[in-house]
Amino acid sequence: MTIDGFELDEDFARKLDLADPLAGFRHHFYIPDGEIYMDGNSLGLLSQASESSVLQALDEWKTLGIRGWLEARQPWFYLAEELGAKCAKLVGAEANEVVATGTTTVNIHSLVNTFYQPDSRRRKILADELTFPTDIYALRSIVNLRGFDTDNLVLAESGDGGFLDENEIIALMDKNTALVFLPSVLYRSGQLLDMKYLTEQAHKRGIQIGFDCSHSVGVVPHDFDKWDVDFAVWCSYKYLNGGPGSTAFLYLNKEYFDYEPALTGWFGYVKDRQFDLDLEFEHAKNAGGWQISSPAILSSAPLEGSLKIILEAGIEKIRQKSLKLTAYLMHLIDNVLSRQPYSFEIGTPREAGRRGGHVAVVHEEGLRISEALRAKGVISDFRPPNFIRIAPVPLYNSYYEVWRIIQLLKEIIDEKEYKKFPRDRKRIS
Ligand SMILES: *Cc1c(COP(=O)(O)O)cnc(C)c1O
């Protein structure tokens, strides 16, 4: 039941940190004082590199005014494409297949509407009931705006409320399915879906498929081109450390550069003729053609710094450390906290290839335990009904911090500390 090779004492955690090739990256980040921050799957931390790229953008606005569009060190006019090219290296795409633009939900509207071409036979969109709700809200409105009933959005169900079975999803891909849209990693359980297999199977049935990779880009390597994924979207404020509400990304397989963007706007215009201001729209034949508005320079600037750090560390090394951190966390839960009176369970797949960057720790008192952890300076979060999500982030968390959390969880149960907290939820956790 446990993963071999880990020991339970503090010294062992310290040894893992000493041998960690990424340990030095922690010093590039601002760690909130006195806290163990394990919430990078919700909001990644600020790095010095991001701070300086934001300050630089502010300074260029201050000193250059409108000239910043072409004269900033990284001209604002090309920033979205430049950031896209950098992020493309993290997802196995060519530089012009990725662009930094908009927000995740808006990009879902933009790309799903582009790909969703229902005809009299194929009209259904296939998604799943465990994805992040905004994806469902968007898909439902897309179906409704075409004048179709909501039952044209088909949701693959989960037997146990935590996991999805790829083969059950594939069984729902039928002759009425127009499009499939799924998450890479489930935001509660942390299950990583097999995107390569799902793509293969969708294409075999003549169905196009896109993914929301908000919970995986920056911590899991992707190979969109090789897997032949049709399109993808992801946010940049989780493992990409872009800051609250930072500009999102989209990927469009080059096969579709000639498709007409569904939601058009002037920043999608052919770049070198955009300022001709012609009334006939002609989109750039690359992912940039799917931009709508002026790029949010101040919300994109942090990404210059944060992508630099991630590329420097290397996504393969990041993934290796992530898997080791989460395996270690699960080992400690199994060996220290699984029996009575602790009774913690693991709500995340055990196999390395089936989990993303966080571990869901399940306990019937999850909400109050999560509050008690916070009172002890551990920032993790809670998702109903009973998931405590703990995300040890490779670039700024240590093995010692993982070890420490286990001791704190033990104390919380030993001393019944969670009983001091109310049973009802705060609005944001
Ligand atoms: C974080 C996340 C989002 C966020 O959407 P916004 O439009 O940026 O608010 C969307 N989908 C998934 C799956 C996410 O994990």
The ligand as an SDF file (V2000), in Angstrom:
LIG
                    3D

 15 15  0  0  0  0  0  0  0  0999 V2000
   -8.8460   27.6200  -12.4660 C   0  0  0  0  0  0  0  0  0  0  0  0
   -9.7230   27.0720  -13.5040 C   0  0  0  0  0  0  0  0  0  0  0  0
  -10.4890   27.9250  -14.3280 C   0  0  0  0  0  0  0  0  0  0  0  0
  -10.4780   29.4020  -14.1020 C   0  0  0  0  0  0  0  0  0  0  0  0
  -11.2620   30.1210  -14.9640 O   0  0  0  0  0  0  0  0  0  0  0  0
  -11.1620   31.7170  -15.0300 P   0  0  0  0  0  0  0  0  0  0  0  0
  -11.9070   32.0620  -16.2290 O   0  0  0  0  0  0  0  0  0  0  0  0
   -9.6970   32.0450  -15.0680 O   0  0  0  0  0  0  0  0  0  0  0  0
  -11.7370   32.2750  -13.7720 O   0  0  0  0  0  0  0  0  0  0  0  0
  -11.2700   27.3420  -15.3200 C   0  0  0  0  0  0  0  0  0  0  0  0
  -11.3100   26.0120  -15.4910 N   0  0  0  0  0  0  0  0  0  0  0  0
  -10.5740   25.1680  -14.7160 C   0  0  0  0  0  0  0  0  0  0  0  0
  -10.6340   23.6920  -14.9540 C   0  0  0  0  0  0  0  0  0  0  0  0
   -9.7700   25.6750  -13.7000 C   0  0  0  0  0  0  0  0  0  0  0  0
   -9.0650   24.8480  -12.9370 O   0  0  0  0  0  0  0  0  0  0  0  0
  1  2  1  0
  2  3  1  0
  2 14  2  0
  3  4  1  0
  3 10  2  0
  4  5  1  0
  5  6  1  0
  6  7  2  0
  6  8  1  0
  6  9  1  0
 10 11  1  0
 11 12  2  0
 12 13  1  0
 12 14  1  0
 14 15  1  0
M  END
$$$$
